[in-house]
Amino acid sequence: MTRYSSRDISRSKPITQGRVLTRNSNATAYNRRFQVGPISNILLVGLIITIMGLMYLVQITKTSVYGFELGELRDAQTELTQRNQALEVESARLQSLSRTGNSDTASELVPQTDVSFLDN
């Protein structure tokens, strides 16, 4: 047998008005402590729509911020790629001078010892 506290029983009232009670049917109805009216429903729906709209705006703002960051990173990547290519060209130029200085033809050259300059 189920035990009910006095608090549960005091909140309920019999539903015998106009109804025939049969076996295994609810014989009591509980009074609600908090009831929501039509104006409150409209306000709650409006509040929920407003909160969802704000969440949507936050997500869109995050996406646009990430888009700007991505654009800046792509610009930096392009700049670094161009700088890398310029450094490769400079490295090739510097290596070519050292190669010509160390080549067989350059080693056969005789250094000039008597140098004279013309004066105007």
C-alpha positions as CSV (number, residue, x, y, z in Angstrom):
1,M,0.0,0.0,0.0
2,T,1.3,3.4,-0.9
3,R,1.6,6.0,1.8
4,Y,0.8,9.6,1.0
5,S,1.9,12.5,3.1
6,S,-0.6,15.0,4.4
7,R,0.9,17.6,2.0
8,D,0.0,15.4,-1.1
9,I,-3.5,14.9,0.1
10,S,-4.1,18.6,0.9
11,R,-3.2,19.6,-2.7
12,S,-5.6,17.1,-4.3
13,K,-9.3,17.2,-4.6
14,P,-11.8,14.5,-5.7
15,I,-13.0,14.5,-9.3
16,T,-16.4,13.0,-8.6
17,Q,-18.3,15.9,-10.2
18,G,-20.2,14.4,-13.2
19,R,-18.0,11.3,-13.4
20,V,-18.5,7.7,-12.4
21,L,-15.5,6.3,-10.7
22,T,-14.4,2.9,-11.9
23,R,-11.6,0.6,-10.9
24,N,-8.0,1.8,-11.8
25,S,-9.0,5.3,-12.7
26,N,-7.7,8.5,-11.2
27,A,-9.9,9.7,-8.4
28,T,-8.0,13.0,-7.6
29,A,-6.7,16.0,-9.5
30,Y,-3.7,18.0,-8.3
31,N,-3.9,21.7,-8.1
32,R,-1.0,23.5,-9.9
33,R,1.1,25.9,-7.9
34,F,2.2,27.8,-10.9
35,Q,-0.1,28.5,-13.8
36,V,0.9,30.2,-17.1
37,G,-1.6,32.4,-18.8
38,P,-1.8,33.4,-22.5
39,I,0.2,36.6,-22.1
40,S,2.9,34.7,-20.2
41,N,3.0,32.2,-23.0
42,I,3.5,34.9,-25.6
43,L,6.3,36.5,-23.5
44,L,8.0,33.2,-23.0
45,V,7.9,32.3,-26.7
46,G,9.2,35.8,-27.5
47,L,12.0,35.4,-25.0
48,I,13.0,32.0,-26.4
49,I,13.0,33.4,-29.9
50,T,15.1,36.4,-28.8
51,I,17.7,34.1,-27.1
52,M,17.9,31.9,-30.2
53,G,18.3,35.0,-32.4
54,L,21.2,36.2,-30.2
55,M,22.8,32.8,-30.3
56,Y,22.6,32.9,-34.1
57,L,24.1,36.3,-34.3
58,V,27.0,35.2,-32.0
59,Q,27.7,32.3,-34.3
60,I,27.6,34.4,-37.4
61,T,30.0,37.0,-35.8
62,K,32.4,34.2,-34.9
63,T,32.4,32.9,-38.4
64,S,33.1,36.4,-39.9
65,V,35.9,37.0,-37.4
66,Y,37.5,33.6,-38.3
67,G,37.1,34.6,-42.0
68,F,39.1,37.8,-41.4
69,E,41.8,35.9,-39.5
70,L,42.0,33.4,-42.3
71,G,42.4,36.2,-44.9
72,E,45.2,37.8,-42.8
73,L,46.9,34.4,-42.5
74,R,46.7,33.8,-46.3
75,D,48.2,37.3,-46.9
76,A,51.0,36.4,-44.6
77,Q,51.5,33.1,-46.3
78,T,51.7,34.8,-49.7
79,E,54.2,37.3,-48.4
80,L,56.4,34.6,-46.8
81,T,56.3,32.5,-50.0
82,Q,57.5,35.5,-52.1
83,R,60.2,36.2,-49.6
84,N,61.3,32.5,-49.7
85,Q,61.5,32.6,-53.5
86,A,63.6,35.8,-53.3
87,L,66.0,34.2,-50.8
88,E,66.3,31.1,-53.0
89,V,67.3,33.3,-56.0
90,E,69.8,35.2,-53.8
91,S,71.2,31.9,-52.5
92,A,71.6,30.6,-56.1
93,R,73.4,33.8,-57.1
94,L,75.8,33.7,-54.2
95,Q,76.5,30.0,-54.8
96,S,77.2,30.6,-58.5
97,L,80.0,33.2,-57.6
98,S,81.7,30.8,-55.3
99,R,81.4,28.0,-57.9
100,T,83.1,30.1,-60.6
101,G,85.8,31.1,-58.2
102,N,86.5,27.5,-57.3
103,S,86.3,26.1,-60.9
104,D,89.2,24.7,-62.9
105,T,89.2,27.7,-65.3
106,A,89.5,30.1,-62.4
107,S,92.4,28.2,-60.8
108,E,94.4,28.5,-64.1
109,L,94.2,32.3,-64.0
110,V,97.3,34.1,-62.9
111,P,96.9,36.9,-60.3
112,Q,98.0,40.3,-61.5
113,T,100.8,41.8,-59.4
114,D,101.7,45.0,-61.3
115,V,98.8,47.3,-61.3
116,S,98.9,50.9,-62.5
117,F,96.2,53.5,-62.6
118,L,95.8,56.3,-65.1
119,D,95.4,59.8,-63.8
120,N,93.3,62.3,-65.8
